[in-house]
Amino acid sequence: MTTADDYATYIASLPRVLAGAAALYRDAEGRVLLVEPNYREGWTLPGGTIESDRDESPRTAARRESAEEIGLDLPLGRLLAVDWVLGPGRPPVVAYVYDGGVLDESQLARVTLQQEELISWRLVEPAELTAYLPASLGLRVQEAYRIAQSGEGAAELENGRRPVTS
């Protein structure tokens, strides 16, 4: 018979995976809203860590993070991509990207940055995404954008690319 302590020890022995969620917002011209964090180099989508201590789902996390980071608390559309991202010196990351939709001029005018974490925001042409976003993040956002525009089903990605299937 397994005890609660045995089960807790088993759970503690399992591998760890980090999880994050973000929203892909666009304007009427098709540009993507990016934010510039103050805690690291580069740009990213509004989003962040899924908080397991809150029993938070990826969708809920993406909406919460968007509300905190850019001041827009809007329902999110469909899942666009899930990316399995390997990196040195940290556990793997599962990154979810949801469709934040097309923001109109009044919504863009209401963007309010979370001063504790963000420096600025901007709208970026889809062709320029990889110039602003590092490595697999740029590939992930490009693929999520393509899916949002095409209406295709969500993409399964590995380090920003569709896996090779045989």
N, C-alpha and C positions, 0 to 999 in steps of 0.2 A: 504494500500500500504506500502510495506517495504522500508525503506530508507537505504542508504549506511551505516549510523551509526548503524541502527538496525541490519543489516547484520554483521557488524564488531563486535558488542557486542555479537551476537549469536556465531560467530566463536570463539571469545575469551572465551566463556563459555564452549566450547567442551572439552572433556578429551584430555590429551596429551599422545602421544606415541613416544618413541625414536626409531630411525631406524639406523641400521648399515649394512654394507656389507663387505664381505671378499672373498678372493680367496684361493682355495685349490690347492697348487702346490706340485707336487711329482717329485722324481728323477726316473731314470731308474730302481732302485731297489724297488720302491714302497714306499720309505720313504717320510714323509710329512715335508714340510718346515714350521718351526715355528719361530716366532720372540719374543724377550724378551724386553718388554717396560721398560723404566726407571721411569715411573710415577705410576707404581703399581707392586705388586708381581706377579710372574708367567709368563707364555708364552701365545701366541695367534697366530692366523693366520694373515698374512698381510691384513689389512683392517681398517675400521673405520666408522665414522659417515657419514651418507648421508646428504649432505648440501642442505637443502630445499631453502635457499636463493639464490642458484645457479640453482634452478629448476633441480636438479641432480636426475637421476634415480639410483636405487640400483646397476645396472650393471656398470654404469658410475662411481659411487662412489668406487666400488671395484677396478676397473681398475686404477682410479686416486690415491687411497690410496696405491695400490701396487707399482705404479710408484714412489710415494713420499717416501714410506718406504723402499723398497728394490731396487729401481732403475731399475726395469723391467717394461716397458710399452708394454704389450702384449695383444692381443685380448683375451677375456675370452670365455670359452665354455659355456655349458648349466648350468642352475640353478640346483643345487644339493639338496638344502634344504632351507626351510623357518622355522624359529623357533620363537615362541611366548614365551618370557622369562619374568617371573614375579620375582620381587626382592624387598626386603624391602627398604623403604626410597627413592624410585625412581619410575617414571612411567614405564609401561611395555616397553619392547624392542622387536622390530621385527628385526630379524637377518637373512640376506640372505647370502648364501654361493654358490659361482660360481666355476666352474671347471677351474682352471688355467692351467691345462694340465701337461704334463711331461716335466721337464726342462732337457736339455742336459748339458754336462760338460761345454761348453762355456757359456751358460746362467748362470749356477751356479757360474762360475768364475766372472761374471759381477755383482753379487749381491753387492749392495752398500747400506749400512744402512743410514737411516735418523738419523743423530747424535742427533738432538733435542729430539727425542722420543724413540730411540731404542739403546739397549746395545749390543745385539748379535743376531745371528740366528743359527739355526741348523736343521739337518734332523733327524726326529724321526720315528722309526718303528711304524707302525699302532697299534700294541699291546701295546705300551707304551704311547699312546696319553693321556689317562686319568691320567697318572702319572705326565704329564706336564701341562695339561689343567684342570682348576677347573670345578667342578660340571657339569652344563648343557652344557658348552662350550665343554668339553671333549666328552660328549655324542653326541653333534651336529656334531663335526668334525669326530668322528668315523662313524656316520651314513652317512655323506656326502662322506667320503672315500669309504664306502661300496657301495654306489650308483654309484660313479665314476667308480669303478672297475667292477660292475655288469652290468652297462648300463640301470638299472631300471630308471623309472621316478622320478622326484623330490619328496622329502619327506616333508610332513607337520609335524612339530614337536611342542611340548609344553614342554618347559624346557628341551629340548634335547631328548625327547622321543616321539614316535608316539602316538597320542591320542587314547584312547580307544573308539571304535565306537560300537554302538549296532545295 
